Amino acid sequence: MDETAKSLSAAHLPSRASLAAWLGTAGTALLRLLPAEMAHDVGMSLLARGLLDYLPAPFIEPLTAGMRVNVPGIGELAHPIGLAAGFDKHARVPGAFARMGFSMLEIGTVTPRPQPGNPKPRLFRQPEQRALINRMGFNSDGAATVAERLRRLNWHHDRVPLGVNCGKNKATPNDRAIDDFLQVMTTFDQLAQYFVVNISSPNTPGLRDLATPSFIHSLADEVGVMLPRVWVKLDPDMERSEFQAIIAAIAHRGFRGIIVSNTHRVTFPEVGGQSGHPLMAPSTACLEWAHSVHRGELPMIATGGVLSGADIYHKMARGALAVQIYTALVYQGPWVVSKLLIELAAELQLRGISHVQDMIGSYYRE
Ligand SMILES: Cc1cc2nc3c(=O)[nH]c(=O)nc-3n(C[C@H](O)[C@H](O)[C@H](O)COP(=O)(O)O)c2cc1C
């Protein structure tokens, strides 16, 4: 029996849940026989065909005692584990991710116009490191198509808030990037609970050059009344002083918060952005760098290397209000939220904390 199934049965969940976790894990192992992007596409198609309808729902509710968190502008979440951007880029199956138990979803990155992204292969597994390298390059169906898909879903944000991660088209020069971000936001104005400005993907040439205080100021001037709905997603590869200068600008201008962090740029064994375990330390360090600037005043969501309940603890102790995962879902399968919640409950118990909310920022108080 693998780790996921073991931890679920250890929590004395109904045997159908253990069976479902085992099936989910076995299915994930089978998908791993395929090239990485093909596995993703097959998995998404199965979800679109209602795969989860044939399996018992993950038993999330009994695992959420003491897990409620409040993320300003996003909502009161049943627990702190959300889906990171990039998994359901085109809003094909957000309902399936809600059913897996994620407490919030981020779709995208969506670009204003459709674009194919980089040539394949562009997604690679590094199983020994529990990591992925991707250079997808914002493959997007484009804002109008994705928005139409969401409109038809008539999404209830009060159940599972859904945000849109906004990008720029590859062909758009950096001095017109703000127009692209605004176009995506305007298209999703009535459809998204929150927005994320993505200036941190390593796979769109020049995108990370936008991560400067002056760009943040220009963006704030243009975003105007939508500012309290906008989060900025940052990369983990900046110098500390550079990173902190951007944090100061973001806090000063009234953005809703920051998402820390995107993938870490690598050139070996493939060129792209690395996610998963090797990203945990650098992206967690960025939370500390940010906290020393805003002292808890700027809301933070953590993403980067969260593969266990202990990882969630470390992110929240360093000031994150919630976390988002991507790589953990690839390696641990569709019952990963239940597994992480069981581990997080153990972490709380170990530390004598009764409510996950009390973990937030505890590292700075110890
Ligand atoms: C294949 C892949 C595609 C991604 N696409 C996006 C994207 O379109 N926009 C974005 O902001 N982040 C994207 N990400 C980054 C994730 O949202 C997340 O920040 C990162 O993977 C770190 O989390 P993890 O270690 O849990 O995977 C992508 C990650 C992967 C692995």
The ligand as an ORCA input file, in Angstrom:
! r2SCAN-3c Opt
* xyz 0 1
  C       3.474     22.512    -15.763
  C       3.344     23.756    -14.946
  C       2.676     24.836    -15.473
  C       2.554     26.016    -14.746
  N       1.886     27.065    -15.293
  C       1.759     28.207    -14.578
  C       1.055     29.306    -15.115
  O       0.517     29.245    -16.212
  N       0.988     30.447    -14.372
  C       1.562     30.554    -13.132
  O       1.462     31.596    -12.487
  N       2.207     29.495    -12.575
  C       2.317     28.343    -13.272
  N       2.985     27.294    -12.723
  C       3.588     27.438    -11.378
  C       2.670     26.922    -10.283
  O       1.495     27.678    -10.210
  C       3.371     26.962     -8.919
  O       3.624     28.312     -8.596
  C       4.679     26.201     -8.914
  O       4.557     24.998     -9.622
  C       5.160     25.912     -7.503
  O       4.273     25.071     -6.812
  P       4.545     23.479     -6.630
  O       5.942     23.334     -6.138
  O       3.475     23.034     -5.702
  O       4.381     22.875     -7.982
  C       3.124     26.099    -13.442
  C       3.775     24.990    -12.907
  C       3.891     23.828    -13.627
  C       4.606     22.661    -13.015
*
